[in-house]
Amino acid sequence: MKRIVFLTVSLILVTCLVHSQNPVWMDYTYGNEIQALASEGNDLWVGTICGVAKLDKISGTANYYTIENMHNPDYQIQSILVGEAGTVWVGANGGLLKFDGNIWTSYNESNSGLPSNGISTLKSDPNGLLWISTSWGGLASVDGVNWTIYNTSNSGLPSDQITSFDIDENGMIWVGTQHSGLASFDGFNWTVYNTSNSGLPTNFINTIAVDVNGVKWVGTYDGLTKFDDLNWTTFTETNSGLPDNAVYSIFIDNSGLKWVGTLFGGLAEYNDTTWTVYNTLNSGLPCHRILSVIVDESGVIWSGTSCGLAKADDMDWSVYHFGLPNDRVNSIAVDINGAKWIGTEGGGFATLEGNGWTTYKTSNSELPDDRVSAVVIDENDTKWFGTNAGIVAFDGVNWTIYNSDNSGLASDTVKCIAIESSGAKWIGTKNGGLSVFDGSNWATYNSSNSGLPTDFVTAIAIDNNGVKWIGTYDGGIASFDGLNWTTYNTSNSGLSYNLIYSIAIDEAGSKWICTGNGISVFDDINWTVFRSTDAGLPLYDVFSIAIDELNVKWIGTLEWGLISFDGNNWIVYNDYYPGFFTSYVLDITIDNYGTKWIGQVNGIVVINENGIPVSTLSDPPMVNNVEVFPNPVNEYLEIKSLSDTEVTFMVIYNVQGCIIRKCGITNNSVIDLRNLSNGAYILKIQTDKGMEVKKLLKL
């Protein structure tokens, strides 16, 4: 019987050795497309589309190297080779990289003899030469000093577009090209094989491996071809047990078994007589798209897929995920321990806790749908997820699903969620209006039974007086104080546009309303509008907003990136700014360090103008220059400075990251918290020695 385990891969972000201060930005993308694998004892080197991970096979933790510390302009890794003395060579779309265990060295067209920056395969020959195939520049070898280049101009190579190559025991090099077939090179002579003069089924070669008997195994989109120097044999879906004709990767283990990765049929094992196929139905493979495969020194099979890394140890399967499960990040929430909960479009949700990623999808959890549009966290640290199949509550162990069939939820398509101080959840749906759940009872407000202007609710914010501010799709914004409804639109107010994307409320109680035509600000009396025509800024489709402890507004747009506004100055961050993949910002969340987590259509960008703390992925360090007691607190909280620490002000946040109270304090202060609702909070205290962060429980 197969056993499948889904594992968290702890990613220890390795800081760049040449930087003395913390980086201002870093980013995370979909990292589960595994193009390259190499084994080194107890470590496995994993090449993804967003960097390299060094996975400890025993502990499951990994050091993760990205563009910031590899000095390479392209994340996408195509090949990895472990050389002599543990030197690791990495081939990427942006050049060749060498890692000696401490320092990364980058080679490219500008600083070396490399003929092209696009690397497809790396191999070493029996004489210790490093051979490098490129996507556009032919084949190169280097002895550590001297480079030798082979291309269509100076050799018998039929094409400079090389997809793969291998070296047999005699030092013969077998080269697969993109459109010109297969070529062999013995150091002097070239021989070319194509569909005109051989048994190759196509001239487009995906991969090649040579076994100990010198037999060549060639992967193409038209099947697997075997060449023993005399005969050509092609295996396809119709004449063999090969599950799919698109053969993308091949590995031959020490026992001579052929491991064949296909793009649509999973992994096949061939022992020269019998085929055994592993797919999502009969194994722990997370998907059928196998991009790389190796068998390590212990006989463990590692398969790099487009959905993560699969490990088969005596057919006990484990799956490792690297980074985001999907690039489109719809929502981010930070829990009381500093863990990030990230909802994606089609990839379920992921948590980034400490240094580790965990992914939850319909395939490995009780999540009813992989499209997660909203994530919020209540006072009990329960996570609430809005999906296209209802709303989900997850307490870390138990899943509770509410939908239109088993509850009072008005529509299964949930677009937004807000939690008021009583713990009641206000749930905005598409075409079902607004649903309210207090833990026992449900109520629904829609355009038929209330003052809600439309039934498509896009945003909800709750102010300090408990008034709900509800944004709609093309209906403007409505406020509800529990009894009365008031609607604001372009006809009866200063609202700039009736399509509302997001709402945030600042410390003065002003509502910042993101619309399809700029930002409208309402202080309960006056309206102020910031549009591209008014402010001279790219304020068109403004999709998201967050407000930090200094009252700076962080504004996300759908095409023009991120904008910050401190009340006087505007700063624009977009794909011209380092670290930004795209200018489409979908969500912004600010953690306890003041670090901005920006969800985009192509991953997450993390920004802190003062430098991202080294431990930004984990809970803030507990500094003890200030004493806070009693904790838990019932009525009055005492704040006492220790030694010569000067205390200046404090901010209390709820677990949703909203500012509940902000005030100046002295070294020994007593704060009246009798009116604070029971629950968990974050207390940030500014001192002359820096910001201290405390967890606070109100009973």
C-alpha positions in Angstrom: 0.0 0.0 0.0 1.3 3.4 -0.9 1.8 6.0 1.9 1.8 9.7 1.1 3.1 12.4 3.4 2.9 16.1 2.7 5.9 17.8 4.2 6.8 21.4 5.1 10.2 22.5 3.7 11.8 25.0 6.1 13.5 27.6 4.0 16.3 29.4 5.7 16.9 32.5 3.7 20.6 32.9 3.2 21.7 36.5 3.3 24.1 37.8 0.8 27.7 37.9 2.1 28.5 41.1 0.4 25.7 43.1 2.0 26.3 44.5 5.5 22.7 45.6 6.1 19.4 44.0 5.8 17.8 44.2 2.3 15.0 46.7 1.7 13.1 44.1 -0.4 12.8 40.4 -1.0 10.3 38.4 -2.9 8.6 35.0 -3.1 7.1 33.3 -6.2 5.7 30.0 -7.2 8.7 27.7 -6.5 7.2 24.3 -7.1 8.3 23.9 -10.7 11.4 21.7 -10.2 13.6 21.7 -13.3 16.9 20.3 -11.9 18.1 17.9 -9.2 21.5 16.8 -7.9 22.4 14.6 -5.0 25.3 15.2 -2.6 25.3 12.7 0.3 22.6 13.8 2.8 21.8 16.9 0.7 19.7 17.3 -2.4 20.2 20.4 -4.6 16.8 21.5 -6.0 16.6 23.9 -8.9 13.3 25.7 -9.2 11.9 28.6 -11.3 12.7 31.0 -8.5 16.1 29.9 -7.2 18.0 27.0 -5.6 17.2 25.0 -2.5 19.7 22.8 -0.6 17.5 20.2 1.0 18.6 18.2 4.0 17.2 14.8 3.2 17.1 13.8 6.9 15.6 16.9 8.6 13.6 18.2 5.6 15.0 21.8 6.1 16.5 23.7 3.3 18.8 26.6 2.7 17.3 28.7 -0.1 19.3 30.8 -2.5 17.7 33.5 -4.7 18.6 36.3 -7.0 19.7 38.5 -4.1 22.5 36.2 -2.9 23.4 34.3 -6.1 24.2 37.4 -8.0 22.3 36.1 -11.0 19.7 38.2 -13.0 17.4 35.2 -13.6 15.8 32.9 -11.0 15.0 30.0 -13.4 17.3 27.1 -12.8 17.8 24.5 -15.6 20.7 22.3 -14.4 22.8 21.5 -11.3 26.1 19.6 -11.1 28.0 18.7 -7.9 31.6 18.7 -8.9 34.9 18.0 -7.2 35.4 19.0 -3.5 31.7 19.8 -3.2 31.7 22.6 -5.6 28.2 23.1 -7.0 27.6 24.4 -10.5 24.3 25.9 -11.4 23.0 26.6 -14.9 20.3 29.3 -15.1 18.6 31.4 -17.7 20.9 34.2 -16.6 24.3 32.5 -16.8 26.5 30.0 -14.9 27.0 30.0 -11.2 29.6 28.4 -8.9 29.1 27.9 -5.2 32.0 26.8 -3.0 29.9 26.5 0.2 30.3 30.2 1.1 30.5 32.4 -1.9 28.6 32.4 -5.2 30.5 33.4 -8.3 28.6 34.3 -11.5 29.8 33.8 -15.1 28.1 35.3 -18.1 28.7 36.5 -21.6 30.2 39.8 -20.3 32.8 38.4 -17.8 33.8 35.1 -19.2 34.0 32.9 -22.3 30.4 31.7 -21.9 28.8 32.0 -25.4 25.2 32.5 -24.1 23.6 33.2 -20.8 20.9 30.6 -21.2 22.3 27.4 -19.8 20.5 24.1 -20.5 22.8 21.3 -19.2 26.0 20.9 -17.1 28.2 17.8 -17.2 31.8 16.9 -16.3 33.9 14.5 -18.5 36.4 11.9 -17.3 39.3 14.4 -17.6 37.6 16.9 -15.2 36.5 19.4 -17.9 33.2 21.2 -17.3 30.9 21.1 -20.3 28.1 23.6 -20.7 25.3 23.5 -23.2 23.5 26.8 -24.0 20.1 27.6 -25.5 21.5 29.9 -28.2 25.3 29.8 -28.2 26.2 26.2 -28.8 28.5 24.0 -26.5 31.3 25.2 -24.3 34.0 23.6 -22.1 36.2 25.1 -19.5 39.2 23.8 -17.6 39.0 26.4 -14.9 40.9 29.0 -17.0 40.4 28.4 -20.7 37.2 28.3 -22.5 36.5 26.4 -25.7 33.4 27.1 -27.8 31.7 24.8 -30.3 29.0 26.3 -32.5 27.6 26.0 -36.1 30.3 28.4 -37.3 33.4 26.5 -36.1 32.3 22.9 -35.8 30.0 20.2 -37.1 27.4 21.1 -34.5 24.1 21.3 -36.5 22.4 23.9 -34.2 23.4 26.4 -31.5 20.1 25.7 -29.7 21.1 22.8 -27.4 18.5 21.3 -25.1 20.5 18.5 -23.5 23.7 16.4 -23.7 25.4 13.5 -22.0 28.9 12.1 -22.0 29.6 8.3 -22.3 32.3 6.4 -20.5 34.7 6.9 -23.5 34.3 10.7 -23.3 32.0 10.8 -26.4 29.6 13.7 -26.2 26.0 13.2 -27.4 24.2 16.5 -28.0 20.5 17.0 -28.4 19.3 20.1 -30.3 16.0 21.9 -30.5 15.3 21.4 -34.2 18.3 19.7 -35.8 18.4 16.3 -34.2 21.3 14.6 -32.4 25.0 15.0 -32.8 28.0 13.1 -31.4 31.5 14.4 -30.8 34.6 12.3 -30.1 37.0 15.2 -29.6 37.8 15.4 -33.3 34.8 14.4 -35.5 31.1 15.3 -35.4 28.4 13.0 -36.6 24.8 14.2 -37.0 21.6 12.1 -36.7 18.3 13.4 -37.8 15.0 12.2 -39.2 16.5 12.0 -42.7 19.4 9.6 -41.9 18.4 7.8 -38.7 15.5 6.3 -36.8 14.9 9.5 -34.8 11.1 10.2 -34.8 11.7 14.0 -34.6 14.5 16.5 -34.8 13.4 18.2 -31.5 15.3 16.5 -28.7 14.2 17.1 -25.1 16.7 15.1 -23.2 19.3 12.4 -23.5 21.0 9.9 -21.2 23.7 7.2 -22.0 23.7 4.0 -20.0 26.8 2.0 -18.9 26.6 -0.1 -22.1 26.9 3.0 -24.2 23.2 2.8 -25.3 21.7 6.2 -25.9 18.2 7.0 -24.6 16.7 10.0 -26.3 13.5 11.7 -25.0 11.4 13.6 -27.5 7.8 14.8 -27.9 7.2 11.7 -30.0 8.3 9.1 -27.6 11.5 7.5 -26.1 14.2 6.4 -28.6 16.9 3.9 -27.9 20.1 3.8 -30.0 22.8 1.1 -29.5 25.1 2.4 -32.3 23.4 0.0 -34.8 19.7 -0.1 -34.2 17.1 2.5 -33.5 14.0 1.6 -31.4 11.3 4.1 -30.5 8.8 3.4 -27.6 5.5 5.2 -27.7 2.1 5.0 -26.0 0.8 2.7 -28.7 3.6 0.1 -28.9 4.8 0.0 -25.2 4.0 0.8 -21.6 5.2 4.4 -22.0 2.4 6.4 -20.5 2.9 9.6 -22.6 4.9 10.4 -25.7 6.2 13.7 -24.4 9.4 12.5 -22.7 11.0 15.4 -20.8 13.6 13.8 -18.4 15.5 10.5 -18.1 17.7 9.1 -15.4 19.5 5.7 -15.4 20.3 4.3 -12.0 23.1 2.1 -10.9 21.1 -1.1 -11.5 20.4 0.0 -15.1 16.8 0.9 -14.5 15.5 3.7 -16.8 13.4 6.4 -15.1 11.4 8.3 -17.6 9.6 11.5 -16.8 6.8 12.6 -19.1 4.9 15.8 -19.3 1.4 14.4 -19.1 1.6 10.8 -18.0 3.7 10.8 -14.8 6.9 8.7 -14.2 7.7 5.4 -15.9 10.2 2.8 -14.8 11.7 0.5 -17.5 13.9 -2.5 -16.9 14.4 -3.4 -20.6 11.5 -5.7 -20.4 8.7 -4.4 -18.3 7.2 -1.0 -17.8 5.9 0.3 -14.4 4.0 3.6 -14.4 3.6 5.9 -11.4 0.9 8.6 -11.6 -1.4 10.5 -9.3 -3.8 7.6 -9.1 -1.4 4.9 -7.9 1.4 6.9 -6.2 2.2 10.0 -4.2 3.1 12.1 -7.2 1.4 15.5 -6.8 0.9 15.8 -10.6 1.7 14.1 -13.9 4.2 16.6 -15.2 7.7 15.3 -14.4 10.4 17.8 -15.2 13.4 16.1 -13.6 14.2 12.8 -12.0 17.2 11.2 -10.2 17.9 8.2 -8.0 20.3 9.0 -5.1 23.0 6.9 -3.5 20.5 5.3 -1.2 18.1 4.3 -4.0 15.6 7.0 -3.1 13.7 8.3 -6.2 13.4 12.1 -6.4 11.0 13.5 -9.0 10.8 17.2 -9.8 7.4 18.1 -11.0 5.5 21.2 -11.8 3.7 20.8 -8.5 6.6 20.2 -6.1 9.2 17.6 -5.3 8.2 14.0 -4.8 10.3 11.5 -2.8 9.8 7.7 -3.1 11.6 5.7 -0.5 10.7 2.1 -1.0 7.5 3.4 -2.4 6.7 5.5 0.7 5.9 8.8 -0.9 6.5 12.3 0.5 5.9 15.6 -1.2 7.9 18.8 -0.6 6.7 22.2 -1.6 8.9 25.2 -2.2 7.4 28.7 -1.9 4.0 29.7 -3.0 1.5 27.2 -4.4 0.3 29.7 -7.0 1.7 33.1 -8.1 -1.6 35.0 -7.8 -1.8 36.1 -4.2 -5.3 37.4 -3.3 -5.0 37.9 0.4 -2.4 37.8 3.3 -3.0 37.8 7.0 -0.5 37.7 9.9 -1.4 35.7 13.0 -0.4 36.5 16.6 2.8 34.4 16.3 3.9 36.3 13.2 3.1 33.5 10.7 1.8 34.6 7.3 -1.4 33.0 5.9 -1.5 33.5 2.2 -4.6 32.9 0.0 -4.0 32.2 -3.7 -6.0 31.9 -6.9 -6.0 28.2 -7.7 -3.3 27.1 -5.4 -5.2 27.0 -2.1 -3.4 28.7 0.7 0.1 28.6 2.2 1.5 29.4 5.6 5.0 30.9 6.1 5.7 30.2 9.7 9.2 30.7 11.2 11.3 29.6 8.2 8.9 27.0 6.8 6.2 26.7 4.2 3.1 24.6 4.4 0.6 24.3 1.6 -3.1 23.4 2.0 -5.1 22.5 -1.1 -8.1 20.5 -1.9 -5.8 17.6 -2.7 -4.3 17.4 0.8 -6.8 19.0 3.1 -10.4 19.6 3.7 -10.3 23.0 1.8 -13.3 22.9 -0.5 -11.9 25.1 -3.3 -8.4 26.2 -4.3 -9.5 29.7 -5.0 -9.0 31.6 -1.8 -10.0 35.3 -2.0 -10.0 36.3 1.6 -8.0 35.4 4.8 -8.8 36.8 8.3 -7.8 35.6 11.8 -10.1 35.9 14.8 -9.3 36.5 18.5 -9.0 32.7 19.1 -6.3 32.5 16.3 -8.8 30.6 14.1 -8.2 31.3 10.4 -11.2 32.1 8.2 -10.9 31.6 4.5 -13.3 32.9 1.8 -13.4 30.6 -1.2 -15.6 30.0 -4.3 -17.1 27.1 -2.4 -18.1 28.8 0.9 -16.2 30.0 4.0 -13.8 27.8 5.9 -12.8 28.0 9.6 -9.5 26.3 10.5 -8.1 26.2 14.0 -4.9 24.3 13.1 -6.5 20.9 13.5 -10.2 21.0 12.7 -11.9 22.2 9.5 -15.4 23.6 9.5 -17.0 24.5 6.2 -20.0 26.7 5.8 -21.8 27.0 2.5 -25.2 27.8 1.1 -26.4 24.3 1.6 -25.4 23.7 5.2 -25.7 27.2 6.7 -27.2 30.6 6.3 -24.4 31.8 4.0 -26.1 33.8 1.2 -23.7 32.7 -1.6 -20.8 30.3 -1.9 -18.6 32.8 -3.7 -17.1 34.7 -0.8 -15.1 37.9 -1.7 -14.3 39.5 1.7 -14.5 38.9 5.4 -14.3 41.3 8.4 -14.6 40.4 12.1 -16.0 42.9 14.6 -15.1 43.1 18.3 -17.8 40.7 19.4 -16.3 38.1 17.2 -19.1 38.1 14.6 -18.0 37.6 11.0 -19.3 39.9 8.3 -19.0 38.1 5.0 -19.3 39.8 1.6 -20.4 37.5 -1.3 -20.8 37.8 -5.0 -24.5 38.2 -5.8 -25.7 37.1 -2.4 -25.2 40.3 -0.4 -23.8 40.4 3.1 -24.0 37.5 5.5 -23.4 37.8 9.3 -22.4 34.9 11.5 -22.1 35.2 15.3 -21.0 31.7 15.9 -24.5 30.4 16.2 -26.9 32.4 14.1 -26.9 33.7 10.6 -28.4 36.8 9.1 -28.4 38.1 5.6 -28.6 41.7 4.2 -29.2 42.2 0.6 -30.6 44.8 -1.8 -34.1 43.5 -1.2 -34.3 43.6 2.6 -31.8 46.4 3.5 -30.1 49.5 2.3 -27.4 47.6 0.6 -27.2 49.1 -2.9 -26.2 45.8 -4.7 -25.7 42.2 -3.8 -22.1 42.0 -5.0 -20.0 43.0 -1.9 -16.3 43.6 -2.5 -15.0 45.1 0.7 -15.9 45.5 4.4 -14.2 47.6 7.1 -15.4 48.2 10.6 -14.6 51.4 12.5 -14.0 51.9 16.2 -17.7 52.6 16.8 -18.7 49.3 15.2 -20.1 50.9 12.1 -19.7 48.7 9.1 -18.5 50.3 5.8 -19.4 48.1 2.9 -18.0 48.4 -0.6 -19.9 47.1 -3.6 -19.4 46.3 -7.2 -20.8 49.4 -9.1 -23.2 50.3 -6.2 -20.9 52.6 -4.3 -20.4 52.3 -0.5 -22.9 51.8 2.3 -22.6 52.3 6.1 -24.6 50.4 8.6 -24.6 51.2 12.3 -26.8 48.2 13.3 -30.1 50.1 12.7 -29.6 52.6 9.8 -28.2 52.3 6.4 -26.6 55.2 4.4 -25.5 54.8 0.8 -22.8 56.9 -0.8 -22.4 57.0 -4.6 -21.2 59.3 -7.4 -24.6 60.9 -7.6 -25.1 61.9 -3.9 -21.6 62.3 -2.5 -18.0 63.0 -3.4 -17.2 59.3 -4.1 -15.1 59.2 -7.2 -16.4 55.9 -8.6 -19.1 53.3 -7.8 -16.8 50.3 -8.2 -15.2 49.7 -4.8 -12.2 47.4 -4.3 -11.0 48.0 -0.8 -11.6 50.1 2.3 -9.2 51.1 5.2 -9.9 53.4 8.2 -7.1 55.5 9.6 -6.5 56.5 13.2 -8.6 59.6 12.8 -11.5 57.5 11.6 -11.3 58.7 8.0 -12.3 56.1 5.4 -9.9 55.5 2.6 -11.9 54.0 -0.3 -10.1 52.3 -3.2 -12.1 52.6 -6.4 -11.9 52.0 -10.1 -11.0 55.7 -10.5 -8.7 56.7 -7.7 -9.0 57.0 -3.9 -11.9 58.7 -2.1 -11.3 59.8 1.5 -14.3 60.5 3.7 -14.0 61.9 7.3 -17.8 61.7 7.9 -18.2 65.3 6.7 -15.9 66.1 3.8 -14.8 64.1 0.8 -11.3 64.3 -0.7 -10.5 62.6 -4.0 -7.0 61.5 -5.3 -7.1 60.6 -9.0 -4.5 60.4 -11.7 -5.8 63.7 -13.1 -5.8 65.4 -9.7 -2.6 64.1 -8.1 -0.5 63.6 -11.2 0.0 60.0 -10.1 -1.0 56.6 -11.5 -4.2 56.4 -9.4 -6.5 54.5 -11.8 -7.7 51.1 -10.6 -6.8 51.3 -7.0 -7.3 47.8 -5.6 -5.9 47.6 -2.1 -4.7 49.7 0.8 -3.1 49.3 4.2 -2.2 51.9 6.8 0.9 51.6 9.0 1.5 52.8 12.6 2.9 56.1 11.3 -0.4 56.7 9.4 1.4 56.2 6.1 -1.0 54.8 3.4 0.3 52.0 1.3 -1.8 51.8 -1.9 -1.9 49.0 -4.4 -3.0 49.5 -8.0 -4.0 47.1 -10.7 -1.4 48.3 -13.3 0.8 50.9 -11.8 2.3 49.2 -8.8 2.5 50.3 -5.1 2.2 53.9 -3.9 3.0 55.3 -0.5 1.5 58.5 0.9 2.6 60.1 4.2 0.2 63.0 3.9 2.6 65.1 1.9 4.8 63.0 -0.3 3.9 60.3 -2.8 6.4 57.5 -3.7 5.7 55.0 -6.5 7.1 51.5 -6.6 6.4 49.3 -9.7 8.1 46.9 -12.0 10.8 49.5 -12.7 11.6 49.3 -9.0 14.0 46.5 -7.9 12.1 43.4 -6.7 8.8 44.1 -8.3 7.7 41.3 -10.7 4.7 43.2 -11.9 2.7 46.4 -11.2 -0.5 44.5 -10.4 -0.9 44.7 -6.6 -3.9 42.7 -5.2 -3.3 42.9 -1.4 -1.2 44.6 1.2 -0.6 43.5 4.8 1.8 45.1 7.4 3.4 42.8 10.0 4.6 43.5 13.5 8.0 44.8 12.2 6.3 47.4 9.9 7.3 45.2 6.9 4.9 45.3 4.0 3.8 42.0 2.5 2.5 42.8 -1.0 0.4 40.2 -2.9 0.7 40.5 -6.6 -0.4 38.5 -9.7 3.2 37.2 -9.8 3.9 36.4 -6.2 4.8 38.4 -3.1 7.1 41.3 -2.7 8.2 42.2 0.9 9.4 45.8 1.6 10.7 47.5 4.6 12.2 50.9 4.0 14.5 50.5 7.0 15.7 47.1 6.1 13.8 43.8 6.5 14.7 42.2 9.8 16.7 39.0 9.5 14.1 37.2 11.5 11.2 38.7 9.5 9.6 35.4 8.9 9.3 34.5 12.5 7.9 36.0 15.7 9.6 39.3 16.8 12.3 38.7 19.4 11.2 39.3 22.9 13.2 42.3 24.2 12.9 43.0 27.9 13.6 46.7 28.2 10.0 47.2 29.1 7.8 45.3 31.5 4.1 44.9 30.8 1.8 43.5 33.6 -0.6 42.0 34.4 -0.8 39.8 31.3 -3.5 38.6 30.8 -5.1 41.8 31.8 -8.6 42.5 32.9 -8.9 46.3 33.6 -5.6 48.2 33.9 -2.3 47.5 32.2 0.9 48.8 33.7 3.9 49.6 31.5 7.2 50.0 33.3 10.5 50.8 31.8 13.6 48.9 33.0 17.1 50.4 33.6 17.5 53.7 31.6 15.0 52.9 28.9 12.9 55.9 27.7 9.3 55.0 26.6 7.5 57.3 24.2 4.3 55.8 22.8 2.4 52.6 22.4 0.1 51.1 19.7 -2.4 48.2 20.3 -3.3 46.1 17.3 -6.0 43.4 17.0 -5.1 40.1 15.3 -6.4 41.5 12.0 -3.6 44.1 12.1 -6.0 47.0 12.7 -4.9 49.8 15.1 -7.2 49.8 18.2 -5.4 52.4 20.3 -2.4 54.6 19.9 -1.2 57.0 22.6 1.9 58.6 24.1 3.1 57.1 27.4 5.9 57.7 29.9 8.3 55.4 31.6 5.7 54.2 34.2 2.2 54.4 32.8 -1.2 52.8 33.7 -3.5 52.2 30.7 -7.2 51.8 31.2 -8.3 48.8 29.1 -11.8 48.2 30.6 -13.4 49.1 27.3 -11.2 46.9 25.3 -13.0 43.7 24.0 -11.7 40.4 25.3 -9.2 38.6 23.0 -5.6 38.5 21.8 -3.7 41.7 20.8 -0.3 42.9 19.7 1.2 45.7 21.8 4.0 47.7 20.3 6.0 50.0 22.5 8.4 52.6 21.1 11.5 53.2 23.3 14.8 55.1 22.7 16.3 51.6 22.1 13.9 50.6 19.5 10.4 49.1 19.1 9.4 46.3 21.5 6.6 43.9 20.6 4.5 42.1 23.2 1.6 39.7 23.0 -1.3 40.8 25.1 -4.4 38.9 26.3 -7.5 40.7 27.5 -9.9 38.7 29.7 
